């Protein structure tokens, strides 16, 4: 779905984890990381254990040149993913974190 369609759904009151996550991804892919960050944070309000939201929030923070926040977000996301047993997400975030710390 495109940004306008997702935003229209949100404007009509259809707020949810997946809507916020999808809108965040669309905005990030469209080169609007600052707006994407807001939606990923809202997604995490719906489910603070959603590993994919942690991972993409951190990516958006990197794209927005908010490196310190991105590092903290990856660290939190790794802890959440490991707690849930989401091993693949934890591995991916560890790789991205390692690259940021170089």
Backbone as JSON, one array per atom type, in Angstrom:
{
  "sequence": "XXXXXXXXXXXXXXXXXXXXXXXXXXXXXXXXXXXXXXXXXXXXXXXXXXXXXXXXXXXXXXXXXXXXXXXXXXXXXXXXXXXXXXXXXXXXXXXXXXXXXX",
  "N": [[0.83, -1.19, 0.0], [0.33, 2.31, -0.54], [1.7, 5.36, 0.86], [-0.24, 7.41, 1.12], [-2.67, 5.97, 1.14], [-2.37, 4.41, 3.45], [-2.09, 6.42, 5.37], [-4.58, 7.57, 5.13], [-6.22, 5.53, 6.13], [-5.38, 5.59, 8.78], [-6.16, 8.17, 9.48], [-8.87, 7.8, 9.48], [-9.27, 6.51, 11.79], [-8.39, 3.89, 12.07], [-6.33, 2.72, 13.72], [-3.53, 0.7, 14.44], [-1.12, -1.84, 15.36], [-0.02, -3.11, 13.03], [-0.76, -1.3, 11.02], [0.61, 1.03, 11.76], [3.22, 0.02, 11.67], [3.43, -0.69, 8.94], [3.04, 1.82, 7.74], [5.24, 3.17, 8.77], [7.3, 1.68, 7.53], [6.77, 2.25, 4.82], [7.2, 5.02, 4.77], [9.9, 5.12, 5.51], [11.07, 3.77, 3.35], [10.47, 5.65, 1.46], [12.2, 7.66, 1.95], [11.77, 9.24, 4.19], [12.73, 9.27, 7.02], [12.45, 10.52, 9.56], [9.69, 10.87, 9.97], [8.97, 8.21, 9.79], [10.12, 7.14, 12.11], [8.41, 8.11, 14.12], [6.08, 6.6, 13.64], [6.97, 3.95, 13.97], [7.56, 4.03, 16.67], [5.02, 4.4, 17.7], [3.9, 1.98, 16.89], [5.25, 0.27, 18.6], [4.09, 0.99, 20.97], [1.7, -0.33, 20.82], [2.57, -3.01, 20.86], [5.12, -3.78, 22.71], [6.86, -5.87, 22.41], [7.33, -6.47, 19.79], [9.48, -7.52, 17.62], [10.24, -6.88, 14.95], [9.46, -4.22, 14.74], [11.22, -2.97, 16.49], [13.63, -3.43, 15.16], [13.26, -2.09, 12.67], [12.71, 0.47, 13.57], [15.19, 1.17, 14.63], [16.69, 1.13, 12.24], [15.46, 3.28, 10.92], [16.18, 5.34, 12.64], [18.95, 5.37, 12.25], [18.99, 6.17, 9.56], [17.97, 8.69, 9.92], [20.07, 9.91, 11.03], [20.43, 9.68, 13.78], [22.28, 8.39, 15.62], [23.11, 7.63, 18.26], [20.64, 7.12, 19.52], [19.81, 5.07, 17.84], [21.65, 3.03, 18.41], [20.99, 2.47, 21.1], [18.39, 1.6, 20.65], [18.74, -0.68, 19.04], [20.05, -2.27, 20.95], [18.04, -2.58, 22.9], [16.1, -3.8, 21.29], [17.39, -6.2, 20.62], [17.49, -7.43, 23.14], [14.74, -7.73, 23.62], [14.0, -9.39, 21.45], [15.52, -11.68, 22.01], [14.37, -12.41, 24.44], [11.84, -13.14, 23.58], [12.49, -15.3, 22.06], [13.01, -14.93, 19.44], [15.16, -15.57, 17.48], [16.35, -15.11, 14.92], [15.75, -12.38, 14.35], [17.12, -11.19, 16.46], [19.76, -11.91, 15.8], [20.09, -10.52, 13.36], [19.83, -7.84, 14.23], [22.03, -7.7, 15.92], [24.13, -7.85, 14.08], [23.71, -5.46, 12.62], [24.05, -3.62, 14.68], [26.71, -4.09, 15.4], [28.0, -3.18, 13.08], [27.39, -0.46, 13.26], [28.83, 0.29, 15.49], [31.43, 0.25, 14.7]],
  "CA": [[0.0, 0.0, 0.0], [1.12, 3.53, -0.57], [1.66, 6.19, 2.06], [-1.53, 8.11, 1.21], [-3.71, 5.01, 1.52], [-2.15, 4.06, 4.85], [-2.4, 7.61, 6.17], [-6.04, 7.72, 5.07], [-6.75, 4.56, 7.08], [-5.07, 6.11, 10.11], [-7.02, 9.35, 9.68], [-10.24, 7.32, 9.71], [-9.33, 5.88, 13.11], [-8.03, 2.48, 12.02], [-4.98, 2.64, 14.28], [-3.13, -0.63, 14.91], [0.3, -2.16, 15.24], [0.38, -3.37, 11.65], [-0.91, -0.07, 10.24], [1.75, 1.9, 12.1], [4.43, -0.62, 11.16], [3.41, -0.55, 7.48], [3.23, 3.23, 7.4], [6.64, 3.45, 9.06], [8.12, 1.1, 6.47], [6.54, 3.01, 3.59], [7.87, 6.32, 4.91], [11.34, 4.86, 5.49], [11.41, 3.46, 1.96], [10.26, 6.88, 0.69], [13.21, 8.63, 2.34], [11.26, 10.11, 5.24], [12.99, 8.52, 8.24], [11.96, 11.17, 10.78], [8.27, 10.5, 10.11], [8.92, 6.76, 10.02], [10.44, 6.93, 13.53], [7.19, 8.35, 14.9], [5.14, 5.5, 13.47], [7.52, 2.75, 14.6], [7.39, 4.19, 18.12], [3.6, 4.15, 17.98], [3.71, 0.53, 16.75], [5.77, -0.36, 19.81], [3.13, 1.23, 22.05], [0.72, -1.41, 20.69], [3.21, -4.25, 21.26], [6.53, -3.52, 22.99], [7.67, -7.06, 22.14], [7.32, -6.69, 18.34], [10.89, -7.45, 17.22], [10.41, -6.19, 13.66], [9.34, -2.78, 14.97], [12.5, -2.52, 17.08], [14.66, -3.46, 14.11], [13.05, -1.04, 11.67], [12.87, 1.75, 14.27], [16.63, 1.44, 14.67], [17.09, 1.48, 10.87], [14.98, 4.64, 10.65], [17.02, 6.26, 13.43], [20.22, 5.48, 11.53], [18.73, 6.98, 8.36], [17.73, 10.06, 10.38], [21.34, 10.32, 11.63], [20.29, 9.68, 15.24], [23.07, 7.18, 15.86], [23.07, 7.24, 19.67], [19.33, 6.51, 19.75], [19.77, 3.83, 17.07], [22.41, 2.04, 19.17], [20.16, 2.08, 22.25], [17.23, 0.88, 20.13], [19.2, -2.02, 18.68], [20.32, -3.01, 22.19], [16.74, -2.94, 23.48], [15.48, -4.75, 20.36], [18.06, -7.5, 20.78], [17.02, -8.0, 24.4], [13.34, -8.13, 23.41], [13.96, -10.55, 20.54], [16.03, -12.86, 22.72], [13.37, -12.76, 25.45], [10.75, -13.81, 22.87], [12.99, -16.45, 21.32], [13.06, -14.54, 18.03], [16.61, -15.66, 17.29], [16.76, -14.49, 13.65], [15.7, -10.93, 14.5], [18.22, -10.82, 17.35], [21.01, -12.03, 15.03], [20.16, -9.42, 12.4], [20.09, -6.6, 14.95], [23.42, -7.74, 16.4], [24.98, -7.51, 12.94], [23.56, -4.03, 12.34], [24.66, -2.9, 15.81], [28.17, -4.23, 15.27], [28.43, -2.26, 12.02], [27.28, 0.92, 13.75], [29.84, 0.53, 16.52], [32.78, 0.28, 14.1]],
  "C": [[0.87, 1.25, 0.0], [0.87, 4.37, 0.68], [0.29, 6.86, 2.21], [-2.65, 7.18, 1.67], [-3.59, 4.64, 3.0], [-2.51, 5.23, 5.76], [-3.91, 7.84, 6.22], [-6.71, 6.76, 6.06], [-6.56, 5.05, 8.51], [-5.97, 7.29, 10.44], [-8.46, 8.96, 9.98], [-10.37, 6.55, 11.03], [-8.96, 4.42, 13.14], [-6.6, 2.25, 12.53], [-4.7, 1.24, 14.8], [-1.63, -0.79, 14.77], [0.71, -2.29, 13.78], [0.23, -2.14, 10.76], [0.27, 0.85, 10.51], [3.06, 1.34, 11.55], [4.52, -0.44, 9.64], [3.64, 0.88, 7.04], [4.68, 3.64, 7.67], [7.56, 2.92, 7.98], [7.99, 1.88, 5.17], [7.27, 4.36, 3.63], [9.4, 6.15, 4.87], [11.81, 4.59, 4.07], [11.29, 4.68, 1.05], [11.26, 7.97, 1.07], [12.74, 9.63, 3.37], [11.47, 9.46, 6.62], [12.46, 9.18, 9.51], [10.49, 10.85, 11.02], [8.12, 9.02, 10.4], [9.16, 6.45, 11.5], [9.19, 7.08, 14.38], [6.24, 7.15, 14.83], [5.66, 4.19, 14.06], [7.38, 2.84, 16.12], [5.95, 3.93, 18.53], [3.3, 2.65, 17.87], [4.14, -0.17, 18.03], [4.89, -0.07, 21.03], [2.04, 0.14, 22.02], [1.3, -2.74, 21.19], [4.7, -4.02, 21.46], [7.45, -4.72, 22.73], [7.71, -7.4, 20.65], [8.74, -6.45, 17.79], [11.11, -6.66, 15.93], [10.3, -4.68, 13.82], [10.62, -2.22, 15.59], [13.57, -2.42, 16.0], [14.48, -2.31, 13.12], [13.08, 0.35, 12.3], [14.35, 2.12, 14.3], [17.15, 1.82, 13.29], [16.68, 2.91, 10.53], [15.81, 5.67, 11.42], [18.39, 6.45, 12.78], [20.05, 6.39, 10.32], [18.49, 8.44, 8.72], [18.96, 10.64, 11.07], [21.23, 10.51, 13.15], [20.97, 8.41, 15.76], [23.01, 6.71, 17.31], [21.75, 6.56, 20.0], [19.22, 5.17, 19.02], [20.51, 2.72, 17.83], [21.58, 1.53, 20.35], [18.96, 1.25, 21.8], [17.61, -0.53, 19.71], [19.43, -2.86, 19.94], [19.03, -3.47, 22.84], [16.04, -4.0, 22.6], [16.08, -6.13, 20.46], [17.57, -8.19, 22.05], [15.58, -8.52, 24.27], [13.26, -9.39, 22.55], [14.46, -11.81, 21.23], [15.04, -13.34, 23.77], [12.23, -13.54, 24.8], [11.19, -15.09, 22.18], [13.05, -16.2, 19.82], [14.54, -14.42, 17.63], [17.08, -14.95, 16.02], [16.78, -12.97, 13.76], [16.85, -10.45, 15.39], [19.55, -10.87, 16.61], [21.18, -10.85, 14.08], [20.49, -8.11, 13.11], [21.5, -6.55, 15.5], [24.4, -7.37, 15.29], [24.93, -6.02, 12.65], [24.21, -3.19, 13.43], [26.17, -2.93, 15.71], [28.7, -3.28, 14.2], [28.4, -0.81, 12.47], [28.41, 1.25, 14.72], [31.26, 0.57, 15.98], [33.24, 1.68, 13.86]]
}
